[in-house]
Amino acid sequence: MSDLVLAVSTVRRRLIPFLFLLYIFAYLDRINVGFAALQMNQALGFSAATYGFASGIFFLGYVVFEIPSNIMLARFGARLWIARIMITWGLVSAATMFVADARMFSVLRFLLGVAEAGFFPGVIFYLTKWVPAGERARTIAAFMTATLTAGIIGGPVSGGLLALDGAAGLAGWQWLFLLEGIPAVALGFVVLRVLTERPEDADWLPARQRDALVARLRDEAIAQRSHAHTVGAALTNRRLWLLAVVYFTIPVALYAFGFFLPQIIQASYGGSDFGIGLLSAIPYIAGAAAMLVAGRHSDRTGERRWHVAMAALVSGVGFIATPLVHGLVPSMLALSVAMLGLASMFGPFWTLATSFVSGTGAAAGIALINSVGNIGGFVGPYLLGTIKDRTESFGMGLILIGATVIVGGMLVLLVPVPSKALSSLS
């Protein structure tokens, strides 16, 4: 086994578990409002539309400040800036315990988006400094499964924290924001001590492995200098804009699902908040398994578009079926199918999205798709909440969300198959 292969393997074992842990708390602090709403909405008199708007406004702050945050990350270094992001988002998330009205809730959710802006693309940028291009796809996929793990872990934990209602004079939802925000702050300081900025500084790599990795990354950087002009080409590439529209439909569904899942389950389940938390983990478990299987199959066949399209169809059917079935078990099955399909889209989608550009153009293209797509994170929850208020049911909203995902799956089939030259990552 070559020194380079050994080096990449060591880097994965060293970095991915820690970055995975950071992303779990990032995603958890986005969606924990879904569990807080089980108590908070009634306590503060929030309608479904008010809650959906304030929850989703996170993404407006995130999108607006993502590019400035990435510029600062490039200037100050990924290690320092990722630590800053974590500390500030943890403080804002914990401060949500002091919410007293809808306006304050909206402001804090917007600020949470501002604080977290740049985390995901910042980590992707950081990994490009450590992992050769040909090894990045599955490395990034391993990192991204943290979103589903957060759903699996976060449900029971959040449901359990709500049971602290009344302890020390605080409501359960206040304990939830406090105790799930503090770990992000602590981990931010750990980042400063644990994360190594560059491979050249990695004294935990044997010298020969470190030299082989640095040499490979240096060769790739030299080769990519000729592609610097592709940044502008990426931002004006019609295929990437089409992919951005496709991706928009994914956060529409993902965050409508995440923010309202506890309330949807509550409508079919008369048990405790902790029971709702346990049940909410089931769709995420199905999604995590499906993500791995779909990603492996897509890599083995080399096909991307139909994997995304068929997964979108499955997810859409799950969303549409949810209000059409009755009872807890059928509802959980439909919700699991919705998440199973949605999660299966991620690996093939991002592989397809990065196959049209290389070098710095790839970074610009990813930022474009991520920024446009995450606007859907605002639209989905607000849309579902508004429809819930007007119809007193989640039914029509879930059907519309399902239809939106299916349309995204149809649109991806309009994206031309990339040529080998464009799809090469080497």
N, C-alpha and C positions, 0 to 999 in steps of 0.2 A: 504494500500500500504506500503510495507516494506521500511525501511530506505535505504537499498541498491538500490532499484528501484528508489526512490526519488533522491538519490545521483547521479546515472547515468544520470537520466533525467536532473538534474541541470547542470552536467558537459557538456552534449551535448549542452544545450542552451547557456552555457558560452563559450565553446571552438570552436564549429564547425562553427558558423557564422564568427568568427574572422579568423580562419584558412582558411575557404572558401574564404574570401576576399584576404588573402595573396596569395592563389593559383591562383586566377583570374589574379593578376598582374604578377605572375610567368609565366603563360601560355601566357598572352597577350604580355609580353616582348620577348617571343619566336617567336610568329607568326606575330608580327606587321611589320616585314620586308615584308610580303606579300602585305601590303598596301603601304609601303614606295616604293616598287618596281614599282608602277604605275608611279612615277616620277623619282625615283633615277636611275633606270636602263638606262633610256634614257639620263639623265643628266650626268652620269658617264660612259656611253658607255658599260654597262655590257650586255653580252649575257645571254641567258636563262641558259646555262650550267654553266657559271661563277657565276651567281646568285644562282642557285641551289646548287652548291658546297659550296659556302660561307655560305649560309643559313643552310645547313645540317651539316657543320663541327662543329656547336654548339654541336652536340651529341657526337662527338669524345672527346671533352674536358669534356663533362658531364660524359661519361662512364669511361674514364681513371681516373678521380679524384673522382668518387662517393664513392668508398670504403675508400680511405684516408680521405675524408670528413666525412664519418660516424664514423671513428675511432676518429677523433677530436671532433665530436659531443658527443660521449660517454665520452670523457675525460673532456670536458669543460661544458657539459650540453646542453640540447636541446634549452633552452631559449636563452642563449648567442650565440650559434652557428647558430640558425635560424635567429637571428637578424643580425649576421655577413654576412650570405648568402644574405639576402635581401639588405643590404646596399651596398655590393660590386656589386651585379648583377644590382642594380639600377644605380650605377655610370657607369658601363660598358655600359649598355643599352643607357644611356643618351649620353655617349661619342661617340656612333655610329653616332651622328650628324656631327662629324668631318671627316667622311670617305671621302677620296679623290680618292682612286683607289681600285682595286680588292684585292690586297695584304692586305691593311689595313682593308678592310671589312672582309676578312677571319680571320685575327688575332683577331679582336674584337669579332667576332662571336664565335671563339674558346674560348676566354677568358670569354665570357658570359657563355658558358657551364661549364667552370672551376668554375666560381663564383657560379653558381646555383647548382652545383653537391651536392647531398645529401639532397636537400630540401624535395622532395617527400618521400624518405625512412626515412628521419629525422622526418617528421611529423608523419609518420606511427609509428615509434619507440616511439615518444612522446605520441601518443594516447594509445599505449600498457601500458603505465605507469598510465593511467587514466581510461581506460575502460576495464571491465572484458572481457575475451575471447569470451564468448557467445553473447556479444553485439557489437562486433567490426565490423562485416561484413557490417551491414547497416550504421554504423557510418562512416566507411571508404568510402562507396558508396556515402553518402551525401557529404562528403568532395570532392570526385572526380568529382562530377557534375560541379565543378567550371570550368573545362576545356571547357565545352560547354557553360556555362554562359559567359566566356571570349569571345567566338566566337560571341555570341549574342550581347553583349555590345560593344565589341571591334570593330566590323565592322563599325557601325554608328559613333562611336567616332573617330576612325582612319580616316575614310573618311572625317569627319568634320575637323580634324586637318590639313589634306592636303590642305584644302581651305585657310589656313593661308599663302599659298605660296607668298613670297615676303615681308611679314610683318617683320619689323626690319632688312631687308636685308637677311633673312633666307628663304630657300626653305621650302615648305610644309612638305617634308619628314624629314627635320631637326627638325622642330617643333614637329613632331610626336615622334621621338626618345627622344627628350628632355622632353616633357610634359608627356610621358608615363613612363619614367625612374625615374623621381623625386618622384612620389608617393611611389615607392618601397623603396627608401632611407628613406623617412619619416616614412613609416610603420615599417621599421627595428628598428627605435628608439622607436616606440610605443610598439613593441614586448617586449623590455626590461622593460617597465613599466606595461604592461598588462598581459603578459603570466606568469602564476605561474608554477614553476618548478616541484613540486611534490604535490600529494594530501595531504600529511601531512602539507603542508604550506597553504592550501586553507582556509583562514579565511572567505571566502564567502560561505562556506558550513557549515550548522549547525553541531554542534559537533557530534551528534549521527549519522548523515548521513556520515560525514567524517570518523568516526571510523569504520562504517560498510564497507565502500568502501576500506579503507586501509587494513582492515582485509581480505576482499575477495581477493584483489590483492596480499597480502602477502601469502595467502594460495596457490594461483595459482603459485606464484614464487617458493614456496617450492616444489610443485608438479612437476614443470618443471625442477628442478635440475637434476633429473634422466635422462632427455632427452638431456643433454648437448652434448652427443656424436653424436646427430643427425645433428649437423652442417656439419661434414664431410660426413655423409650419404646423406644429402641434396645436397651437391655440386657434388656428384658422382651418384645421382639418375637419371637413364635414363628417367624416366617419367617427371622429372622436366626439363631436357634438351630438351625433346620433346616439352614440354609446352613453353620453351624459344624460340624454333624455331617457334612455332605457334604465339607467341607474337611478334616476329620479323616482321611478316607480317602486324600487326596492325599499328605500327608506320610508316612503309613504306607508308601505305595509309593515315594515319591521318595527317602526316606532308607534304606529297606531296599535299594533299588536302588543308591544312591550308596555306602553303606558296604560292601556285599558284591559290587559289580560286579567288582572286580579278582579276587576269589576265584572268582566264577562263571566268569569268562573263563579263569582258570587251570585250571579243571577240564577245559576243552576244548582248551587250548593249552599246548604243552610248551616254549614259548620263554622269553625273558628277561623280567625285570621291565619293562624299557623297552618291549619288544614288547607286553606287557599294557597299558602306559600308552597306547601308540598305538592299540591296538584299543578301549580304553575310550572314546576320543574319538568313535568312530563313532556310537553311539547319541545322544550329545549334539548332534552336528552335525545328525542327522535331527530331533531335538527342536527345535533352534533354528529350522530352516527351517519346520517345521510350526507353531510358535508364531506366527510372523509371518503365514503364510498363513491360519491359522484366525482370528487376531485381525482381520485385514483383512476376511475374508469375513463374520465376525460383525458388524463395524461396518457393512459395506455392506448387509447384510440387516436389521440391527436385531434379530436373533434371538439369544438367549443360552442358554436352557435346553437345547435340542436339540443345540447345539454342544458343551455340556459333556457331555451324556449320550452322544452318539455318540463323542466323544473318549475317554470313560471305557470304553466298550465296546471300542474299538480297543486301548486300553492293556491292559485286562484280558485280551483274547485273546492279546496279545503275551506277557504274564507267564505265562499258562497254557500257551502253546505252547513256551516256553523249555525246560522239562524233558522235553517230549515229542518233541523233535527231537534228532538226534545229529550231531556234527561241528561244527567251528568256524564255518563259513559259515552253516549254518542257525541256529545258536545266536545269532550276531551279528545275523542278520536278525530273529529273534524279539525279541531285546533292543532293537533299534532301533525295532521296531513298538511295544513297550511304552513306551519313552520318547517316541516320536512322539505317541502318544495322550495321554500324561500331560501333556506340555508344551502341547498344544493346549487343555487345559482352563483354563489360567491366565487368559488374557485375557478370554474370555467369562465365566468365573466371577466375577472381581473386578468386572467391569462390572455383572453382575447383582447382586452383593452390595452395591454402593454405590448401587443404583437405588431402594432402599426408604427411604432416609433422606437428610437434607441437613444442612448446617452442622455443628455440634458432634456431632450425632447420628451423622453419617457416621464421624467419628473414633472414637466409642465403638463403633459397629458393627464397624468394621475391627479394632479392638483385640480385641473379643470373639471374632470369627471366627478371628483370627490366634492368639490364646492357646489356645482350645479345639483348633483344628486342629493346632497344633504339638505337642500331646501325642502325636499320631500319629507324630511323629518319634522318640519313645521306644518306642512300641509296635511299630512295624514292624521295626526292627533286632533288638530283643530277641526278638520272635516268630520271625523268620526264623532267628536264631542258635540258639534253643532247639530248633526243629524240626530244624535241621541236625544238632545233637548227638544227638538221639534217633533219627533215621532215617539218619544218615550220608549225607544227600543234601539238596540245596537244593530238590528237586522239589516236595514237598508244601507247603513254605513258599511257593514262588513261585506255586503254584496258589491257595493261600489269599489271598495278596496280590492276585492278579488278580481273584479273586471279590470281595474287599473293594472294589476300585476300581469294579467293575461295579455293586455295590450302591449306592455313592455316586452313580453316574450315574443310577440309577433313582430315587433319592431326590430328586434335583434337579428331576425332572419334577413332583414334588408341590408345588414352590414356585410360588405364584400369579404370573402375569405382572404386573409392576408397571404401574400406570397412568401416563399421561404426566406427571401432576403429581408423582408420586413419583420418576419416573426423570429428571426435569429436574435438570440440574446448574447451571443459571444462576440 
